[in-house]
Amino acid sequence: MNINLPGEVELTCPACRRQFHVRTTQLHERQNLTCPFCAAGFEVYDALPSMLRRRVYQTIRDELEHRIYNAQRKQGGSFIDEWGPGNIESDDDS
């Protein structure tokens, strides 16, 4: 899955909270990094700025929803058919 990031990102070490810049090409297919200041290991996602982390999360979520939807369509049913408005029960119906 590809996620579009700016050419350079500012990361914050979760351990020492120091910030440093990394070119996104250096992050390609990497999950873990080591802080250049304190040598602590951490996951790239944990060091991203909050807005960029939100964009990554939303991209992953959207892709997973798309894959689930396509898998259900291939099986002959769909999430919408099973959970559509006509099939949801509520306490107000009694």
C-alpha positions in Angstrom: 0.0 0.0 0.0 1.4 3.4 -1.0 0.9 6.4 1.2 1.8 9.8 -0.2 4.1 11.7 2.2 5.9 15.0 1.7 9.5 14.8 0.5 10.8 15.3 4.0 9.1 14.6 7.3 9.9 15.8 10.8 10.0 12.9 13.3 9.9 13.1 17.0 11.6 10.4 19.0 9.0 8.9 21.4 11.7 8.3 24.1 13.7 11.6 24.2 11.1 13.8 22.3 13.9 15.3 20.2 13.0 16.1 16.6 14.9 15.3 13.4 14.2 15.4 9.7 14.2 12.4 7.4 13.7 12.2 3.7 10.7 10.0 2.9 12.7 8.0 0.4 14.7 6.7 3.5 11.5 5.5 5.0 10.5 3.3 2.1 9.4 -0.2 3.4 10.8 0.6 6.9 8.8 0.0 10.0 11.4 0.8 12.6 14.0 3.5 13.1 16.7 4.4 15.7 16.8 7.8 17.2 20.1 9.6 16.2 20.2 11.3 19.7 19.3 8.6 22.3 19.6 5.4 20.2 16.1 4.3 21.2 14.3 2.1 18.7 10.7 3.0 17.7 8.2 2.5 14.9 8.1 5.1 12.2 4.3 5.6 12.7 4.9 6.6 16.4 7.3 9.3 15.4 5.2 11.0 12.8 3.5 14.4 13.5 -0.2 13.9 14.5 -1.7 15.3 11.3 0.5 13.0 9.2 -0.2 10.1 11.4 -4.0 10.8 11.0 -3.5 10.8 7.2 -1.7 7.4 7.3 -4.4 5.9 9.6 -7.2 7.2 7.3 -5.5 5.8 4.2 -5.0 2.4 5.8 -8.6 2.4 7.1 -10.0 3.3 3.7 -8.0 0.6 1.9 -9.1 -2.0 4.4 -12.7 -1.0 4.0 -12.3 -1.2 0.2 -10.8 -4.7 0.4 -13.6 -5.9 2.8 -16.2 -4.5 0.5 -14.7 -6.2 -2.6 -14.3 -9.5 -0.8 -17.9 -9.5 0.3 -19.1 -8.6 -3.3 -17.1 -11.6 -4.6 -18.8 -13.9 -2.1 -22.2 -12.9 -3.4 -23.4 -10.8 -0.5 -22.6 -7.3 0.6 -22.2 -5.5 3.8 -24.9 -3.1 2.7 -27.4 -5.9 2.1 -26.8 -7.4 5.5 -26.6 -4.2 7.5 -28.8 -1.9 5.4 -31.5 0.3 7.0 -34.2 -2.3 6.5 -32.3 -4.9 8.5 -31.3 -2.9 11.6 -33.4 -3.5 14.7 -33.8 -0.8 17.2 -35.5 -0.6 20.6 -37.9 2.0 19.2 -39.6 -0.6 16.9 -41.5 -2.3 19.8 
